[in-house]
Amino acid sequence: MRYVKSFINFLKEVKVEMERVAWPDRKLTMNATVGVIIFSIIVAIFIGLLDFIFSRIIGVILQ
């Protein structure tokens, strides 16, 4: 029974904390999402270029 009371108390505390959270608005969320997508594309292109360059260098070395 002690575990049930502890769990119920935990859920009440979670509810109180969730009411304190400052949730971002739609515009901020969209801007952050676009930023993450653009950054991910840039990093993917950079890593792809490095892979291409190093594979060419290794190919020349091993011939």
PyMOL Python script that loads the backbone (N, CA, C, O; Angstrom):
from pymol import cmd

cmd.read_pdbstr("""\
ATOM      1  N   MET A   1       0.818  -1.190   0.000  1.00  0.00           N
ATOM      2  CA  MET A   1       0.000   0.000   0.000  1.00  0.00           C
ATOM      3  C   MET A   1       0.868   1.263   0.000  1.00  0.00           C
ATOM      4  O   MET A   1       0.490   2.299  -0.548  1.00  0.00           O
ATOM      5  N   ARG A   2       2.035   1.145   0.628  1.00  0.00           N
ATOM      6  CA  ARG A   2       2.945   2.273   0.698  1.00  0.00           C
ATOM      7  C   ARG A   2       3.411   2.679  -0.704  1.00  0.00           C
ATOM      8  O   ARG A   2       3.583   3.864  -0.990  1.00  0.00           O
ATOM      9  N   TYR A   3       3.611   1.688  -1.569  1.00  0.00           N
ATOM     10  CA  TYR A   3       4.063   1.969  -2.931  1.00  0.00           C
ATOM     11  C   TYR A   3       2.995   2.697  -3.735  1.00  0.00           C
ATOM     12  O   TYR A   3       3.307   3.565  -4.549  1.00  0.00           O
ATOM     13  N   VAL A   4       1.753   2.345  -3.507  1.00  0.00           N
ATOM     14  CA  VAL A   4       0.649   3.001  -4.215  1.00  0.00           C
ATOM     15  C   VAL A   4       0.575   4.465  -3.802  1.00  0.00           C
ATOM     16  O   VAL A   4       0.414   5.338  -4.656  1.00  0.00           O
ATOM     17  N   LYS A   5       0.689   4.747  -2.508  1.00  0.00           N
ATOM     18  CA  LYS A   5       0.660   6.131  -2.037  1.00  0.00           C
ATOM     19  C   LYS A   5       1.859   6.919  -2.567  1.00  0.00           C
ATOM     20  O   LYS A   5       1.729   8.088  -2.931  1.00  0.00           O
ATOM     21  N   SER A   6       3.016   6.279  -2.608  1.00  0.00           N
ATOM     22  CA  SER A   6       4.201   6.936  -3.151  1.00  0.00           C
ATOM     23  C   SER A   6       4.003   7.263  -4.625  1.00  0.00           C
ATOM     24  O   SER A   6       4.362   8.348  -5.082  1.00  0.00           O
ATOM     25  N   PHE A   7       3.436   6.328  -5.358  1.00  0.00           N
ATOM     26  CA  PHE A   7       3.210   6.536  -6.782  1.00  0.00           C
ATOM     27  C   PHE A   7       2.191   7.653  -7.027  1.00  0.00           C
ATOM     28  O   PHE A   7       2.381   8.485  -7.915  1.00  0.00           O
ATOM     29  N   ILE A   8       1.136   7.670  -6.260  1.00  0.00           N
ATOM     30  CA  ILE A   8       0.131   8.718  -6.396  1.00  0.00           C
ATOM     31  C   ILE A   8       0.736  10.084  -6.062  1.00  0.00           C
ATOM     32  O   ILE A   8       0.465  11.075  -6.741  1.00  0.00           O
ATOM     33  N   ASN A   9       1.556  10.125  -5.011  1.00  0.00           N
ATOM     34  CA  ASN A   9       2.237  11.368  -4.646  1.00  0.00           C
ATOM     35  C   ASN A   9       3.175  11.818  -5.771  1.00  0.00           C
ATOM     36  O   ASN A   9       3.258  13.005  -6.089  1.00  0.00           O
ATOM     37  N   PHE A  10       3.868  10.861  -6.358  1.00  0.00           N
ATOM     38  CA  PHE A  10       4.759  11.171  -7.483  1.00  0.00           C
ATOM     39  C   PHE A  10       3.976  11.783  -8.648  1.00  0.00           C
ATOM     40  O   PHE A  10       4.406  12.775  -9.237  1.00  0.00           O
ATOM     41  N   LEU A  11       2.837  11.192  -8.973  1.00  0.00           N
ATOM     42  CA  LEU A  11       2.020  11.712 -10.071  1.00  0.00           C
ATOM     43  C   LEU A  11       1.511  13.121  -9.784  1.00  0.00           C
ATOM     44  O   LEU A  11       1.432  13.947 -10.693  1.00  0.00           O
ATOM     45  N   LYS A  12       1.168  13.398  -8.542  1.00  0.00           N
ATOM     46  CA  LYS A  12       0.726  14.744  -8.175  1.00  0.00           C
ATOM     47  C   LYS A  12       1.866  15.746  -8.360  1.00  0.00           C
ATOM     48  O   LYS A  12       1.653  16.847  -8.868  1.00  0.00           O
ATOM     49  N   GLU A  13       3.072  15.363  -7.949  1.00  0.00           N
ATOM     50  CA  GLU A  13       4.219  16.243  -8.114  1.00  0.00           C
ATOM     51  C   GLU A  13       4.537  16.469  -9.590  1.00  0.00           C
ATOM     52  O   GLU A  13       4.911  17.572  -9.990  1.00  0.00           O
ATOM     53  N   VAL A  14       4.387  15.428 -10.389  1.00  0.00           N
ATOM     54  CA  VAL A  14       4.604  15.571 -11.830  1.00  0.00           C
ATOM     55  C   VAL A  14       3.615  16.564 -12.413  1.00  0.00           C
ATOM     56  O   VAL A  14       3.989  17.402 -13.234  1.00  0.00           O
ATOM     57  N   LYS A  15       2.367  16.483 -12.003  1.00  0.00           N
ATOM     58  CA  LYS A  15       1.337  17.406 -12.503  1.00  0.00           C
ATOM     59  C   LYS A  15       1.695  18.846 -12.152  1.00  0.00           C
ATOM     60  O   LYS A  15       1.557  19.740 -12.987  1.00  0.00           O
ATOM     61  N   VAL A  16       2.152  19.075 -10.930  1.00  0.00           N
ATOM     62  CA  VAL A  16       2.527  20.426 -10.506  1.00  0.00           C
ATOM     63  C   VAL A  16       3.701  20.933 -11.348  1.00  0.00           C
ATOM     64  O   VAL A  16       3.694  22.082 -11.790  1.00  0.00           O
ATOM     65  N   GLU A  17       4.693  20.096 -11.568  1.00  0.00           N
ATOM     66  CA  GLU A  17       5.852  20.510 -12.353  1.00  0.00           C
ATOM     67  C   GLU A  17       5.481  20.766 -13.813  1.00  0.00           C
ATOM     68  O   GLU A  17       6.008  21.691 -14.431  1.00  0.00           O
ATOM     69  N   MET A  18       4.591  19.964 -14.363  1.00  0.00           N
ATOM     70  CA  MET A  18       4.186  20.150 -15.759  1.00  0.00           C
ATOM     71  C   MET A  18       3.431  21.460 -15.945  1.00  0.00           C
ATOM     72  O   MET A  18       3.466  22.039 -17.031  1.00  0.00           O
ATOM     73  N   GLU A  19       2.761  21.930 -14.920  1.00  0.00           N
ATOM     74  CA  GLU A  19       2.072  23.217 -15.001  1.00  0.00           C
ATOM     75  C   GLU A  19       3.061  24.379 -14.985  1.00  0.00           C
ATOM     76  O   GLU A  19       2.737  25.472 -15.449  1.00  0.00           O
ATOM     77  N   ARG A  20       4.251  24.155 -14.461  1.00  0.00           N
ATOM     78  CA  ARG A  20       5.277  25.198 -14.398  1.00  0.00           C
ATOM     79  C   ARG A  20       6.079  25.310 -15.690  1.00  0.00           C
ATOM     80  O   ARG A  20       6.758  26.313 -15.908  1.00  0.00           O
ATOM     81  N   VAL A  21       6.010  24.312 -16.532  1.00  0.00           N
ATOM     82  CA  VAL A  21       6.823  24.279 -17.743  1.00  0.00           C
ATOM     83  C   VAL A  21       6.384  25.392 -18.690  1.00  0.00           C
ATOM     84  O   VAL A  21       5.192  25.600 -18.917  1.00  0.00           O
ATOM     85  N   ALA A  22       7.363  26.100 -19.233  1.00  0.00           N
ATOM     86  CA  ALA A  22       7.087  27.127 -20.243  1.00  0.00           C
ATOM     87  C   ALA A  22       7.227  26.484 -21.620  1.00  0.00           C
ATOM     88  O   ALA A  22       8.336  26.358 -22.139  1.00  0.00           O
ATOM     89  N   TRP A  23       6.108  26.078 -22.208  1.00  0.00           N
ATOM     90  CA  TRP A  23       6.118  25.395 -23.487  1.00  0.00           C
ATOM     91  C   TRP A  23       6.342  26.399 -24.605  1.00  0.00           C
ATOM     92  O   TRP A  23       5.778  27.493 -24.571  1.00  0.00           O
ATOM     93  N   PRO A  24       7.165  26.043 -25.608  1.00  0.00           N
ATOM     94  CA  PRO A  24       7.396  26.967 -26.721  1.00  0.00           C
ATOM     95  C   PRO A  24       6.155  27.073 -27.607  1.00  0.00           C
ATOM     96  O   PRO A  24       5.358  26.140 -27.706  1.00  0.00           O
ATOM     97  N   ASP A  25       6.013  28.237 -28.247  1.00  0.00           N
ATOM     98  CA  ASP A  25       4.884  28.392 -29.156  1.00  0.00           C
ATOM     99  C   ASP A  25       5.208  27.749 -30.511  1.00  0.00           C
ATOM    100  O   ASP A  25       6.320  27.270 -30.734  1.00  0.00           O
ATOM    101  N   ARG A  26       4.235  27.748 -31.391  1.00  0.00           N
ATOM    102  CA  ARG A  26       4.376  27.070 -32.676  1.00  0.00           C
ATOM    103  C   ARG A  26       5.506  27.685 -33.513  1.00  0.00           C
ATOM    104  O   ARG A  26       6.271  26.958 -34.147  1.00  0.00           O
ATOM    105  N   LYS A  27       5.610  29.001 -33.517  1.00  0.00           N
ATOM    106  CA  LYS A  27       6.629  29.672 -34.324  1.00  0.00           C
ATOM    107  C   LYS A  27       8.040  29.292 -33.866  1.00  0.00           C
ATOM    108  O   LYS A  27       8.901  28.983 -34.690  1.00  0.00           O
ATOM    109  N   LEU A  28       8.270  29.316 -32.568  1.00  0.00           N
ATOM    110  CA  LEU A  28       9.581  28.954 -32.037  1.00  0.00           C
ATOM    111  C   LEU A  28       9.913  27.494 -32.353  1.00  0.00           C
ATOM    112  O   LEU A  28      11.047  27.174 -32.708  1.00  0.00           O
ATOM    113  N   THR A  29       8.935  26.626 -32.223  1.00  0.00           N
ATOM    114  CA  THR A  29       9.149  25.211 -32.523  1.00  0.00           C
ATOM    115  C   THR A  29       9.491  25.005 -33.996  1.00  0.00           C
ATOM    116  O   THR A  29      10.397  24.238 -34.325  1.00  0.00           O
ATOM    117  N   MET A  30       8.768  25.689 -34.880  1.00  0.00           N
ATOM    118  CA  MET A  30       9.039  25.572 -36.318  1.00  0.00           C
ATOM    119  C   MET A  30      10.429  26.106 -36.657  1.00  0.00           C
ATOM    120  O   MET A  30      11.153  25.486 -37.436  1.00  0.00           O
ATOM    121  N   ASN A  31      10.809  27.249 -36.082  1.00  0.00           N
ATOM    122  CA  ASN A  31      12.135  27.807 -36.342  1.00  0.00           C
ATOM    123  C   ASN A  31      13.239  26.869 -35.861  1.00  0.00           C
ATOM    124  O   ASN A  31      14.233  26.665 -36.558  1.00  0.00           O
ATOM    125  N   ALA A  32      13.067  26.312 -34.694  1.00  0.00           N
ATOM    126  CA  ALA A  32      14.069  25.385 -34.170  1.00  0.00           C
ATOM    127  C   ALA A  32      14.156  24.124 -35.036  1.00  0.00           C
ATOM    128  O   ALA A  32      15.247  23.608 -35.277  1.00  0.00           O
ATOM    129  N   THR A  33      13.013  23.636 -35.498  1.00  0.00           N
ATOM    130  CA  THR A  33      12.994  22.438 -36.339  1.00  0.00           C
ATOM    131  C   THR A  33      13.701  22.698 -37.664  1.00  0.00           C
ATOM    132  O   THR A  33      14.502  21.880 -38.117  1.00  0.00           O
ATOM    133  N   VAL A  34      13.402  23.837 -38.284  1.00  0.00           N
ATOM    134  CA  VAL A  34      14.057  24.189 -39.551  1.00  0.00           C
ATOM    135  C   VAL A  34      15.562  24.329 -39.334  1.00  0.00           C
ATOM    136  O   VAL A  34      16.350  23.876 -40.164  1.00  0.00           O
ATOM    137  N   GLY A  35      15.961  24.940 -38.246  1.00  0.00           N
ATOM    138  CA  GLY A  35      17.385  25.079 -37.942  1.00  0.00           C
ATOM    139  C   GLY A  35      18.080  23.745 -37.790  1.00  0.00           C
ATOM    140  O   GLY A  35      19.193  23.563 -38.285  1.00  0.00           O
ATOM    141  N   VAL A  36      17.444  22.816 -37.116  1.00  0.00           N
ATOM    142  CA  VAL A  36      18.031  21.488 -36.928  1.00  0.00           C
ATOM    143  C   VAL A  36      18.140  20.759 -38.263  1.00  0.00           C
ATOM    144  O   VAL A  36      19.149  20.109 -38.536  1.00  0.00           O
ATOM    145  N   ILE A  37      17.105  20.865 -39.096  1.00  0.00           N
ATOM    146  CA  ILE A  37      17.136  20.194 -40.401  1.00  0.00           C
ATOM    147  C   ILE A  37      18.247  20.765 -41.277  1.00  0.00           C
ATOM    148  O   ILE A  37      18.991  20.011 -41.903  1.00  0.00           O
ATOM    149  N   ILE A  38      18.364  22.093 -41.325  1.00  0.00           N
ATOM    150  CA  ILE A  38      19.416  22.724 -42.131  1.00  0.00           C
ATOM    151  C   ILE A  38      20.796  22.335 -41.621  1.00  0.00           C
ATOM    152  O   ILE A  38      21.679  22.004 -42.412  1.00  0.00           O
ATOM    153  N   PHE A  39      20.985  22.372 -40.318  1.00  0.00           N
ATOM    154  CA  PHE A  39      22.273  21.995 -39.736  1.00  0.00           C
ATOM    155  C   PHE A  39      22.603  20.534 -40.051  1.00  0.00           C
ATOM    156  O   PHE A  39      23.751  20.213 -40.358  1.00  0.00           O
ATOM    157  N   SER A  40      21.612  19.656 -39.979  1.00  0.00           N
ATOM    158  CA  SER A  40      21.829  18.238 -40.270  1.00  0.00           C
ATOM    159  C   SER A  40      22.236  18.033 -41.728  1.00  0.00           C
ATOM    160  O   SER A  40      23.107  17.214 -42.023  1.00  0.00           O
ATOM    161  N   ILE A  41      21.606  18.773 -42.638  1.00  0.00           N
ATOM    162  CA  ILE A  41      21.957  18.665 -44.056  1.00  0.00           C
ATOM    163  C   ILE A  41      23.386  19.144 -44.296  1.00  0.00           C
ATOM    164  O   ILE A  41      24.139  18.514 -45.039  1.00  0.00           O
ATOM    165  N   ILE A  42      23.757  20.256 -43.668  1.00  0.00           N
ATOM    166  CA  ILE A  42      25.119  20.780 -43.820  1.00  0.00           C
ATOM    167  C   ILE A  42      26.145  19.782 -43.300  1.00  0.00           C
ATOM    168  O   ILE A  42      27.158  19.541 -43.957  1.00  0.00           O
ATOM    169  N   VAL A  43      25.898  19.206 -42.140  1.00  0.00           N
ATOM    170  CA  VAL A  43      26.827  18.222 -41.568  1.00  0.00           C
ATOM    171  C   VAL A  43      26.897  16.973 -42.458  1.00  0.00           C
ATOM    172  O   VAL A  43      27.978  16.414 -42.647  1.00  0.00           O
ATOM    173  N   ALA A  44      25.764  16.534 -43.001  1.00  0.00           N
ATOM    174  CA  ALA A  44      25.746  15.366 -43.876  1.00  0.00           C
ATOM    175  C   ALA A  44      26.559  15.621 -45.144  1.00  0.00           C
ATOM    176  O   ALA A  44      27.303  14.748 -45.590  1.00  0.00           O
ATOM    177  N   ILE A  45      26.421  16.806 -45.722  1.00  0.00           N
ATOM    178  CA  ILE A  45      27.203  17.154 -46.916  1.00  0.00           C
ATOM    179  C   ILE A  45      28.692  17.195 -46.587  1.00  0.00           C
ATOM    180  O   ILE A  45      29.513  16.690 -47.353  1.00  0.00           O
ATOM    181  N   PHE A  46      29.037  17.788 -45.464  1.00  0.00           N
ATOM    182  CA  PHE A  46      30.437  17.861 -45.045  1.00  0.00           C
ATOM    183  C   PHE A  46      31.032  16.470 -44.853  1.00  0.00           C
ATOM    184  O   PHE A  46      32.131  16.194 -45.335  1.00  0.00           O
ATOM    185  N   ILE A  47      30.325  15.601 -44.160  1.00  0.00           N
ATOM    186  CA  ILE A  47      30.822  14.240 -43.931  1.00  0.00           C
ATOM    187  C   ILE A  47      30.892  13.474 -45.251  1.00  0.00           C
ATOM    188  O   ILE A  47      31.830  12.710 -45.477  1.00  0.00           O
ATOM    189  N   GLY A  48      29.902  13.676 -46.124  1.00  0.00           N
ATOM    190  CA  GLY A  48      29.940  13.026 -47.434  1.00  0.00           C
ATOM    191  C   GLY A  48      31.137  13.463 -48.256  1.00  0.00           C
ATOM    192  O   GLY A  48      31.781  12.643 -48.910  1.00  0.00           O
ATOM    193  N   LEU A  49      31.436  14.756 -48.223  1.00  0.00           N
ATOM    194  CA  LEU A  49      32.616  15.250 -48.948  1.00  0.00           C
ATOM    195  C   LEU A  49      33.908  14.680 -48.376  1.00  0.00           C
ATOM    196  O   LEU A  49      34.803  14.283 -49.122  1.00  0.00           O
ATOM    197  N   LEU A  50      34.001  14.640 -47.058  1.00  0.00           N
ATOM    198  CA  LEU A  50      35.194  14.047 -46.446  1.00  0.00           C
ATOM    199  C   LEU A  50      35.330  12.578 -46.833  1.00  0.00           C
ATOM    200  O   LEU A  50      36.431  12.117 -47.134  1.00  0.00           O
ATOM    201  N   ASP A  51      34.231  11.847 -46.829  1.00  0.00           N
ATOM    202  CA  ASP A  51      34.261  10.443 -47.214  1.00  0.00           C
ATOM    203  C   ASP A  51      34.714  10.293 -48.665  1.00  0.00           C
ATOM    204  O   ASP A  51      35.533   9.429 -48.977  1.00  0.00           O
ATOM    205  N   PHE A  52      34.186  11.129 -49.542  1.00  0.00           N
ATOM    206  CA  PHE A  52      34.568  11.083 -50.954  1.00  0.00           C
ATOM    207  C   PHE A  52      36.053  11.364 -51.124  1.00  0.00           C
ATOM    208  O   PHE A  52      36.747  10.642 -51.840  1.00  0.00           O
ATOM    209  N   ILE A  53      36.547  12.422 -50.462  1.00  0.00           N
ATOM    210  CA  ILE A  53      37.959  12.794 -50.586  1.00  0.00           C
ATOM    211  C   ILE A  53      38.861  11.696 -50.050  1.00  0.00           C
ATOM    212  O   ILE A  53      39.826  11.310 -50.710  1.00  0.00           O
ATOM    213  N   PHE A  54      38.563  11.188 -48.865  1.00  0.00           N
ATOM    214  CA  PHE A  54      39.419  10.155 -48.279  1.00  0.00           C
ATOM    215  C   PHE A  54      39.366   8.849 -49.064  1.00  0.00           C
ATOM    216  O   PHE A  54      40.378   8.157 -49.174  1.00  0.00           O
ATOM    217  N   SER A  55      38.208   8.503 -49.608  1.00  0.00           N
ATOM    218  CA  SER A  55      38.137   7.265 -50.399  1.00  0.00           C
ATOM    219  C   SER A  55      38.939   7.417 -51.687  1.00  0.00           C
ATOM    220  O   SER A  55      39.555   6.451 -52.138  1.00  0.00           O
ATOM    221  N   ARG A  56      38.948   8.599 -52.287  1.00  0.00           N
ATOM    222  CA  ARG A  56      39.781   8.844 -53.473  1.00  0.00           C
ATOM    223  C   ARG A  56      41.266   8.750 -53.115  1.00  0.00           C
ATOM    224  O   ARG A  56      42.048   8.144 -53.847  1.00  0.00           O
ATOM    225  N   ILE A  57      41.646   9.349 -51.995  1.00  0.00           N
ATOM    226  CA  ILE A  57      43.049   9.317 -51.576  1.00  0.00           C
ATOM    227  C   ILE A  57      43.481   7.885 -51.310  1.00  0.00           C
ATOM    228  O   ILE A  57      44.557   7.474 -51.744  1.00  0.00           O
ATOM    229  N   ILE A  58      42.669   7.129 -50.611  1.00  0.00           N
ATOM    230  CA  ILE A  58      43.016   5.728 -50.303  1.00  0.00           C
ATOM    231  C   ILE A  58      43.053   4.908 -51.590  1.00  0.00           C
ATOM    232  O   ILE A  58      43.903   4.030 -51.745  1.00  0.00           O
ATOM    233  N   GLY A  59      42.126   5.195 -52.518  1.00  0.00           N
ATOM    234  CA  GLY A  59      42.132   4.488 -53.802  1.00  0.00           C
ATOM    235  C   GLY A  59      43.408   4.739 -54.580  1.00  0.00           C
ATOM    236  O   GLY A  59      43.948   3.819 -55.193  1.00  0.00           O
ATOM    237  N   VAL A  60      43.896   5.967 -54.564  1.00  0.00           N
ATOM    238  CA  VAL A  60      45.147   6.290 -55.255  1.00  0.00           C
ATOM    239  C   VAL A  60      46.330   5.608 -54.573  1.00  0.00           C
ATOM    240  O   VAL A  60      47.219   5.090 -55.249  1.00  0.00           O
ATOM    241  N   ILE A  61      46.350   5.602 -53.255  1.00  0.00           N
ATOM    242  CA  ILE A  61      47.429   5.002 -52.503  1.00  0.00           C
ATOM    243  C   ILE A  61      47.491   3.486 -52.746  1.00  0.00           C
ATOM    244  O   ILE A  61      48.581   2.930 -52.880  1.00  0.00           O
ATOM    245  N   LEU A  62      46.354   2.829 -52.804  1.00  0.00           N
ATOM    246  CA  LEU A  62      46.328   1.377 -52.912  1.00  0.00           C
ATOM    247  C   LEU A  62      46.490   0.846 -54.336  1.00  0.00           C
ATOM    248  O   LEU A  62      46.606  -0.365 -54.528  1.00  0.00           O
ATOM    249  N   GLN A  63      46.500   1.718 -55.324  1.00  0.00           N
ATOM    250  CA  GLN A  63      46.674   1.234 -56.708  1.00  0.00           C
ATOM    251  C   GLN A  63      48.087   0.905 -57.011  1.00  0.00           C
ATOM    252  O   GLN A  63      48.398   0.488 -58.127  1.00  0.00           O
TER     253      GLN A  63
END
""", "prot")
cmd.dss("prot")
cmd.show_as("cartoon", "prot")
cmd.util.cbc("prot")
cmd.orient("prot")
